[in-house]
Amino acid sequence: MDRVSDVFDRLVGQDHAVEALRQYALSPVHAYLFTGPLGTSVHDALVCFAAALQCHDHGCGECATCRRVLREQDADVHVAERSGLTWRVDELRELERVARRRPLGDGYQIILIDDVELTVSGPSPSAAALLKSLEEPPERTIYLLGASEVPAALATIASRCVEVKLRALDAPALATILSAEGVEAELAASAASAAGGNLRRARVLARDPALGSRVAAWRAIPDRLKGTPASSSEVAREVVASLDDAVAPLSALQDDEWTRRVDEAREFGQRVLGGRREMDARFKREQRRFRVDETRFGLSALTDVYRARLVESLEAERAGDARARARVASALGALDALAEANARLASNLDESLLLHDLMLRLAEL
């Protein structure tokens, strides 16, 4: 049987979800909630589905409508942007106002809202405003919501939507995708291992010739800490600098993405391409997440080193080495410090401060 559409081709490794989306596009309801871990292309899935909803052929991928939606330039597809760390009530009320417009074309008025879990966090949760919109939708309006998780407080909103679950990709699957895209096998394996299931991160890492040296630098940290504040500060500074270097390939990829959009706009006869401010905001958020992911990856590599030291020290202690007990205690202390640092990353703490604190603590063990 022929495929219904081609707009979903970019959702690599999400065959089950894509099969469902092709069917949903034929007879849509008023709201969908896309969920999946970071890196599972939730935003891309929202945009692809929006294109399938607007297209007369349910997402051919080639018509002007599909191409316009995929570039996020369709007047009837509103991609919402929040101004702060969480969604505010006034922002969601403004989205409801947009949702009540009549579509300019003969398709739907589509509202895309990423990070919906951020309506139930912060000092002033805004989920009630979104729930009201979902309960009283205009006839030709469809809400497409995205979230990396569905906390209990989001259950009522989730109950008003058809849920579409995207899955995290394991390292072998990521490596296969990268190899099919022309990445050399060894680099594909390294990038996939460091990506944490995040396909976009894997693609960025595959463009990064310094990946191997960064892994080696993280693993060498225990031998470089000499028990002095000076040594810990030096190591922390170098690690922070490596985070800056790690983001550079992502910045280049983002520049390429913007250039491609400009070229496509010119192809359609547009002299001015809007949305630069919104895209810059999205790029900055992505760079922030990338730095956090890179830090987590480094902490994981460092954890592996201390775990190996713990196993070695335990074996030495069982063999009668009297000095091994102190090494066991040191390795356990390091693992505790690393677990705490990993937990603190979720609190929006500056990586530089976190890493300086961590290196000082490890140097004292």
N, C-alpha and C positions, 0 to 999 in steps of 0.2 A: 504493500500500500504506500502511496506517495506521502511524503511528510507534509504536515499542515503548513509549516513555516520554516524559515531559516534564521529568524532573528535570535533564536536561542543558541546558535552555534558557539557563541562566546562563553556560554556557561559550561565549561569543560568539566567533566566528571560528575555532572548533576543529572544523569539520565532519568532517574525516577521522577525528580521534580519537573524536569522539562516535559516529560510525557504527560504529567498532570496539567501543566500550564497550557499545553496545546489544546487540551480538552476544555479547560476553563475559558479560553479565549473565544470559543464557539458560542457560549451562553453564559456571560459573566454575571456575577452578583455584585452587591454594592461595596464589599470590602474584603481585602485579602491581607493576611499577616505573614510576611516572609521571615523565617527565623534561621539562624545559622551562626556558628562561631566566626570570629573575625577572620577575614581572608577567604570566606566562602562566597564572595561576590554577591552579597545581598543587594547592594545598590544596583549592580549590573542586572540582576534578576528583575528588580522593580522596573528598570527602564526598558528591558527587553519585553516584559509582559505588557507595559504601557504601549509599546509599538505594536504588539500583536492585537491589542484591543482597538487601536485606532485604524489599523490597516484593513482595507476591504477584503484582502485575502488572508486575514488573520496572522499577519507577520511574514510577508514574503521576504523582507530584508532588502529589497531592491527598489521599491517604489519611493517616491518623494516623501510620502508620509512616514514610512519606516525610517528613512534616513534622517528626517527632521527630528523625530522623537529620539532616535539613538544619539543624536548630537545634543539632546536636551534643549531644543529650540522650537518645540511645538507650542503654539499659543494656548492650546487646550490641555497641556500637560504641565502642571505647576509643581516644580521641585522645591519643596520647602527648605528653608535655611533657618536655623536658630541662631540667636545672637550670643548666647552664653553657654555654660556647661550643661544646662538642662533646658527643657522646653517651658516657656512661660505661658500663662493663661492667655495673655493678650495676643501672643503669636498664634495660638490655636484658634482663637476667635477670629482672627484675620483670615486664617485658612478656611474657616467655615463660610466667611463672606465670599471668598473666592469660589468655594465649592458650589455656591448658589447661583453663580453666573450661568447663563445659557452658553453651551459650547459655540464657538465661532464656526466650527466646521460641522459635518454631519456625524461626527463620532461622539465621544464622551468628554466630559470635564473630569480630568484625572488629577488627583492630589497625591503626590509622593511624599511620605514622611519617613525619614530614616531615624534610627536610634529611638524608637518609641518607648523603650524601657526608661528613657530619661524623662518621661512624663510622670513617673511615680517616685522620682528621687529629688533631692534638694529640699530647701526649706519651704517651698511653696509648690507642691505637686499640682500638675495641670491635667491629670488624666480625666478628671470629671468633664472638662471642657471638650476633650476629644470624644469621650463616650457619648456626650449629647449629640455631637455631629454624626456619629455612626448610627445613632438610634433614629435620627430624622433626616436621612439623606435625600437630596433631590433625585428625581427619577433618572436623570442622565449623568449622575456623578458617581465615580468609583474612587474609593480610597485604597491606596497601596501603601501598606505600612511595613517597615523593616525593623528588626531587632536582633541583637546577638543572643539574647536570652529572654525568657518570659517569666519574670518573678511573679510570686503569688499575687502581688498587688495589681498586676496587669491582667489577671485572669478574666475579669469582666469584659475588658476590651477584646481580649482574644476570643471570647465566646461570641462576639458579634461578627467575627471574621472567618473566612476560610483560611486555614493555616497551611502554608507551604514550607516544608522543612528542607533546608539545604544541609548537606553533610560535609564535614571536614575531610580533606583528602589526606591519606597517609603518605609517608615519604616515598614508597615505591611508585604510587600513582603519580605523585608530583614529578618524580624523576622521569617517568615515562612520557608525561606531557612535555617536559622540557626537552627531552631527547628528540621527540617528534617535531619540536620547533627549531631543531638544529643545534642545540647545546651539546657540547662534547660530554661523553658519558660520565667521566669522573667529576667534572664540574657540576653536571646535572645532579649527581648523587649528593655532592656536598651541599649544594644550594637547597635541595629538597630536604635534607636532614636538618638544616638550620632554619627552615621556613616555618616550622610549627603548624603545618597543615594549611598555611596561607599561600594560595597560588600566586597572588600578585607579589608578595614578598619573595617567593621563590624565583619569580622572573627577574626581580630587581637584583637579587643575590647572584643570579646567573650572569649578570652583566658586570659583576664586581670582582676584579682580579685580586683584590686584597682580602677576600674572604678567608682563604687558608691561613694567611699570616695573622689575621685577627683571632682565629680560633687558637692558633699556637700561642699568641700573646696572652689570651685569657688563661690557658692551661699552664703557662709559665709563671703566673703571679705568685703562687706559694713560695717558689724558690727565690723570688726577687724581694720578698718582704723580709727585712733584716731586723725587725723588732724595734725600729725607730720611727718617730713621726715623719722624719724627712723622707725615708724610703717609702712609707705608705702614701705620702702626698705626691711623690713623683709618679708612683704607679697609678694613682687615681687620676692625675692629670693626663697621663698617656691614654688611659682607658676612655676618658671623656673625649679626648681628641679623636680617638678611633670611632666613637659614635658619630662625630661630625663627618668623618670620612665615609662612614657607612651610609649616611643619608644622601651623599652626593649622587650615586647612581639613580636613586629615586627621583631626585630633583631633575636630573637629565631626562628621565622617563616622562615626568610631568611636563617638562618643556616640549618634548616631542608630541605629547598628547594635545597641548594647546596649539602647537603649530599645525597639527593635522586638522584640528577643528577650524582654524583660520582658513586653511586651504580648501576645506569642504565648503565653507561659507562662500568663498569666492567662486567656487564652482557653481553654486546656486545663485550667483549674482548679488550677494550681500556685500556691501562696502564696509559695513561696521558690524562686528560680532559682539553682541552683548553677553553679559554673564561672567565677565572676567573677575569681578570682585567675588562673586559667589564661588567661582572655581578656585580662586586663590585661597579662600577660606577653607574649602574642602582639601586643597593640597596641604595647607598648614596642619590641619587635623590629621591627615594621613602621615605626614612627616613625624608628628608627635607620636602617633601610634607605632610607627616604624622604629623610632628611638627606644620606645618602651619594649617592643618585641626584641630588638637587638640586645638590650640590656638583659632581658630575661634569658635570651639564648646564651649570653656570656656567663650569667650566673649559673645556668645549667651546666655549661662546660666546666666551670670551676667546681661545682658540686660533684661532678664525676671524679675530679682529681682527688678531692678530700674523701670521697667514699672509698676510692681505691687505697688511699693511705690508711683509712680506718680498718679495712679488711686486712691489709698487710700488718698493721700494728696488733690487731687481735690475734692473728696467727703467730706473731712473734711472742706475744704475751703467753699464749698457750704453750709455746715451746720453751718457756722459762726465762725469757729476756726480761730482766728486772726493770729496764728503762722503758719498756714498751707501754706500760700503763699510762705514763705521762703523755705519750704520743697518742694513745687512744682518747684520752681526755681532750687533748688539743684538737684532734680531728672532729670529735663530737661537738666541741665548742664552735668550730668553724662551720659545721653543717647547720647548727642552730642560727648562727649569724647570717648565713646565706638564706635560710628559710625566712628569717625576719625581714631581710632586705627585699626578698621577692614579694612578700606581703605588703611592704611599704610602697612598692611601685604603684599599687592600685590607688594610692591616695593623692595622685597628682604631684608627688614630691619631686623636686628638681633632681635629676639624675646625678649632677655633679656633687651636690651635698650628700646624697645617699651613698655614692661610691667613695667619697672621702671618709665618711663615717665607717663604712664597711672595711676599707683597707686598713684603717687605724685599728679597728677591732681585731681583724685577722692577724695584724702584725704583733699584737700583744699576746696571741695564743702560742 
